[in-house]
Amino acid sequence: MNIRFSEKVNMFDAGIFAVLNTKKEELLKQGKTIYNLSVGTPDFETPEHIRTAVSEAAKYPDNFKYSLVDIPPLVEAVQNFYQKRFGVSLDAEEIMSVNGSQEGMAHFAWALCDPGDVVLVPNPGYPIFKIGPELCDARTVEYPLYEENGFLPLLADIPEETARAAKFMVVNYPANPVCAVANDDFYRELIAFARKYEIVILHDNAYSDIIFGGKKGGSFLQYEGAKEVGVEFYSLSKSFNYTGARMSFCIGNHQVIEKFRAIRTQIDYGVFLPVQYGAIAALTGPFECVEEQCRKYEKRSRALCGGLRSIGWQVEDSAGTMFVWAPLPEGYTNSEEFCMELMERSGVICVPGSSFGSLGEGYVRFALVMPEEKLLEVVESIQKSGIIERK
C-alpha cells in the first residue's frame, strides 16, 4: 500500500537530538564516560509538598474523571501567586491551564491566525516558537537577536509592512537558548510597538525564577498596557521541577484566553485533577526551595562558564535560565561539527546553536543539569581532550 503522508509531517526529520543520541549510545558501548548537557530536563527533585498533594489527590476515584475545567482552588492559587510574586491582579477569565507550554505554543496560532497569516518569532529561538505557528498554517517571519544588542530585538528594524501584517509576536525572556534577560525599557517599548501595529504579544516566561546576580524575575503582565496587547505562558516545569506533570498557564488578555480556551476544548478534557492539586501546592508555597534552586543554578553556571574561561574558552557568565550559551572556541565555525567532535573527544554533549535558527550558528548550548562538582569534571574532560587548543 502506498501511504501518502501530509506535507506537515515532512517538515520534521530525525534532527540533531537523534544524531547526538545515536553517537552517545555508540560511545557508551565503547566504555566512554558521557556528560550529557544537551536536554534541559532538571535533575532536581520535585518538592515533597507537591508530590504529597498529587499522591493524596490520586487516592480519590472521582479525581480520575475528566476535569473539563480548572478547579476554583487552582484559579485562586494562580491569582494569589501572581499578586504576591509579580504584583499583578488577575480575573478568573484571564487564566487558563495548558498541558505544558510546549503544547500551548503548538496550538496557540489556531486562536489568532488563518492560513498564511504572519507570526513574528525570534532567531535564535526555542524551536516550538516557529514550529507551533507553522503547524497551524501560519507563516513565520524571524526577527534577529544579536549579541551586540544583548540578544534583544531591535523593534525599529522590523519592516513596517511586516509589522502591519503580523498577527502575533513570540517573545521569551529570560531567553532560551541565549540566556538573556530583558529590562523594563524593552517591555515598555514592546507594548508600545504592539499597540501601534495591533500585534498580540505571546510572552514565554518559563525562567522567571532562574535569574542570577541577586535580581528577581518579573512578568510581562506587570507592565502598564500588557493585558491589552497580550498573554503570558507561566510554567511550573523549571521553577518547581514539575516537568512530567505538564502544568502551565496562559494568562492575560481575556479575549485571547476566551478564544484559545474554545480551541482547546476540542483538543482535550482538561488537566488531570491530581496534577491540578499538585499545582495548587506549588503555587501556594513554601517557596524557599525555588529560591535555593536558583542559587544552585547560579553556582553551576559560574562553575561551568568560569571553568571554561580558565582553559581558554571565552564564555560569558549567563544572566539567567538553566542554560549556558557559548560561542564556538577559536578555530571552529560549524556548531554541529564541533558538537560531534566535542562528544567524541571529551564525552561532553551539548547542542549546536544552529538547531535554534540560522543566527544560532557559531554557538552551542549547555544545559545545567549536573551538580557543580560534575560540571568541574566536564571542564577537566574538555581540557584533557585538547579541543580548545586547535587554532
Salt bridges, closest charged atoms under 4 A:
GLU25 OE2 - LYS24 NZ 3.59
GLU26 OE2 - LYS23 NZ 3.23
ASP43 OD1 - ARG300 NH1 2.76
GLU45 OE1 - ARG51 NH2 3.86
GLU56 OE2 - LYS59 NZ 2.93
ASP62 OD1 - LYS65 NZ 3.32
GLU94 OE1 - LYS227 NZ 3.01
GLU103 OE2 - HIS107 ND1 2.82
GLU103 OE1 - ARG264 NH2 3.18
ASP117 OD2 - LYS167 NZ 2.80
GLU134 OE2 - LYS130 NZ 3.09
ASP137 OD1 - LYS8 NZ 3.00
GLU142 OE2 - LYS130 NZ 3.53
GLU160 OE2 - ARG164 NH2 2.75
ASP185 OD1 - ARG188 NH1 3.72
ASP209 OD1 - ARG85 NH2 2.78
GLU228 OE1 - ARG195 NH2 3.02
GLU232 OE1 - HIS203 ND1 2.94
ASP268 OD2 - ARG264 NH2 2.65
GLU292 OE1 - ARG295 NH2 2.83
GLU298 OE2 - ARG302 NH2 3.58
ASP317 OD2 - ARG302 NE 3.83
ASP317 OD1 - ARG309 NH1 3.05
GLU330 OE1 - LYS391 NZ 3.57
GLU341 OE2 - ARG345 NH1 2.65
GLU341 OE1 - ARG390 NH1 3.42
GLU344 OE1 - LYS23 NZ 2.55
GLU377 OE1 - LYS374 NZ 3.58
GLU380 OE2 - LYS384 NZ 3.14
